Amino acid sequence: MNHDSYSDTYIKSILDEVRTIAMVGASANNVRPSYFVLKYLLSKGYEVWPVNPGQAGKEILGQKVYASLDDLPGTADMIDIFRNSDAAGQIVDQVLAGDRLPKVIWMQLTVRHEDAARQAEDAGIKVVMDRCPKIEYGRLSGEIGWAGVNSRTLSSKRPSLKSGFQHRGLSGNKAD
């Protein structure tokens, strides 16, 4: 797969299919990007398991924090990596060495590891690199346009509205 660009269909299918997300590198600091993404994904109905050994046993946004992927209560549908590219390679190695394979490995903005991506795909895992699920969800649902950002998506189809103030979802998403 070409990891320099992804089709909207590919990204949307991942965001529609995923229910549980293990966020490696989640932060309790409310000014860190991982905190914002965790909060956003929770608001969209995803179950998010923060992974941070320094915060293990505590809570971030009401979610129990786990020390490692091995400590999770089940198999995550997606591993969201909020660590640098070298650490991403180690995390993918750890995932592939275990018996609980996710459907998706998602590496955050600026995080790329081509060898790890190839190995994960060889194991049947979808991979996204150098993207943010919060941004992609907002772009595909049209929410990002509320801030004046060009979503690169033109449609005459009305987005599906969720309950609450200005809360849209991806059509067909079980979190809707």
C-alpha positions as a printed Julia matrix, in Angstrom:
176×3 Matrix{Float64}:
   0.0     0.0    0.0
   1.09    3.55  -0.7
   1.31    5.25   2.69
   1.77    8.71   1.22
  -1.95    9.04   0.57
  -5.09    7.2    1.6
  -8.49    7.21  -0.03
 -11.39    8.64   1.94
 -13.06    5.24   1.57
 -10.11    3.49   3.27
 -10.02    5.93   6.2
 -13.81    5.99   6.6
 -14.0     2.19   6.56
 -11.5     2.06   9.41
 -13.31    4.7   11.47
 -16.63    2.91  10.87
 -15.27   -0.55  11.72
 -13.29    0.27  14.86
 -15.02    0.25  18.26
 -12.13   -0.08  20.75
  -8.9     1.92  20.55
  -5.72    1.45  22.58
  -3.98    4.84  22.67
  -0.27    4.27  23.3
   1.26    7.46  24.67
  -1.96    8.91  26.06
  -1.31   11.92  28.29
  -3.14   13.2   31.36
  -1.88   16.7   30.51
  -4.89   18.54  29.09
  -2.78   20.62  26.69
  -1.19   17.62  24.96
  -2.57   16.49  21.56
  -3.15   12.93  22.81
  -5.47   14.3   25.5
  -7.55   16.19  22.9
  -7.73   13.17  20.61
  -8.72   10.87  23.49
 -11.48   13.28  24.53
 -12.74   13.61  20.96
 -12.78    9.86  20.26
 -14.67    9.23  23.49
 -17.24   11.85  22.45
 -17.76    9.95  19.18
 -18.66    6.74  21.0
 -15.38    4.86  20.76
 -14.11    2.93  23.77
 -10.56    4.2   24.32
  -7.99    2.45  26.53
  -5.14    4.84  27.41
  -1.7     3.18  27.6
   0.98    5.04  29.56
   3.25    3.26  32.06
   3.78    6.48  34.05
   0.02    6.86  34.58
  -0.86    3.15  34.99
  -3.7     2.54  37.43
  -4.85    6.16  37.29
  -7.56    7.61  35.06
  -7.52    9.97  32.12
 -10.94   11.42  31.27
 -12.55    8.7   33.37
 -10.74    5.89  31.5
  -8.46    3.49  33.39
  -4.85    3.82  32.21
  -2.9     0.66  31.41
   0.87    0.18  31.69
   1.21   -1.76  28.44
  -0.72   -3.36  25.61
  -0.42   -6.7   27.43
  -2.47   -5.28  30.32
  -5.51   -4.31  28.23
  -8.86   -5.92  29.13
  -9.25   -7.32  25.62
  -8.1    -7.04  22.03
  -8.24   -3.48  20.75
  -9.64   -2.99  17.26
  -7.07   -0.24  16.7
  -3.71    0.69  18.21
  -3.28    4.49  18.0
   0.42    5.31  18.42
   1.22    8.69  19.99
   4.96    8.03  20.18
   7.9     8.8   17.87
   8.69    6.75  14.76
  11.36    4.6   16.43
   9.01    3.73  19.27
   6.29    2.94  16.72
   8.5     0.21  15.27
   8.99   -1.31  18.72
   5.26   -1.12  19.46
   4.4    -2.88  16.21
   7.0    -5.57  17.0
   5.34   -6.06  20.4
   1.87   -6.27  18.83
   3.0    -8.82  16.24
   4.73  -10.94  18.88
   1.48  -11.23  20.86
  -1.64  -13.25  20.21
  -4.12  -10.33  20.23
  -3.82   -8.7   16.82
  -5.76   -5.5   16.15
  -7.56   -4.75  12.9
  -5.67   -1.46  12.53
  -2.4     0.16  13.55
  -2.66    3.94  13.3
   0.44    6.12  13.62
  -0.19    9.75  14.52
   0.94   12.87  12.66
   4.69   12.82  11.8
   4.96    9.15  12.87
   6.11    6.81  10.08
   7.84    3.43  10.11
   7.78    1.75   6.71
   9.2    -1.6    7.88
   6.72   -1.83  10.75
   3.87   -0.97   8.37
   4.92   -3.69   5.93
   5.2    -6.28   8.71
   1.77   -5.36  10.1
   0.18   -5.53   6.66
   1.82   -8.91   6.06
   0.03  -10.05   9.24
  -3.3    -8.82   7.82
  -3.48   -5.57   9.79
  -4.51   -2.31   8.12
  -2.04    0.54   8.63
  -2.34    4.32   8.59
   0.71    6.54   9.1
   1.18   10.27   9.61
  -2.54   10.94  10.13
  -4.76   11.77  13.09
  -8.09    9.95  13.56
  -9.59   13.09  15.17
  -8.74   15.18  12.13
  -9.85   12.49   9.68
 -13.15   11.93  11.5
 -13.79   15.67  11.59
 -12.91   16.05   7.93
 -15.05   13.13   6.74
 -18.04   14.06   8.91
 -17.91   17.72   7.89
 -17.32   18.91  11.46
 -13.93   20.35  10.59
 -15.68   22.81   8.26
 -17.3    24.49  11.27
 -13.86   25.92  12.07
 -13.46   27.22   8.52
 -11.12   24.43   7.41
 -11.46   23.08   3.87
 -12.37   19.41   4.31
 -11.62   18.63   0.62
 -15.03   16.92   0.56
 -17.89   18.19  -1.57
 -21.25   16.57  -1.18
 -24.9    17.41  -1.58
 -25.69   14.65   0.9
 -26.69   15.92   4.34
 -24.38   14.58   7.09
 -26.0    12.46   9.77
 -26.63   14.44  12.94
 -26.05   12.93  16.36
 -27.72   14.09  19.54
 -26.34   17.17  21.19
 -25.1    20.53  20.01
 -23.42   20.44  16.6
 -22.52   16.77  16.86
 -22.18   14.97  13.56
 -21.13   11.44  12.84
 -19.99    9.41   9.89
 -22.96    7.81   8.18
 -23.12    4.12   8.94
 -20.93    4.51  12.04
 -22.25    2.44  14.94
 -21.27    5.32  17.24
 -23.95    7.47  15.51
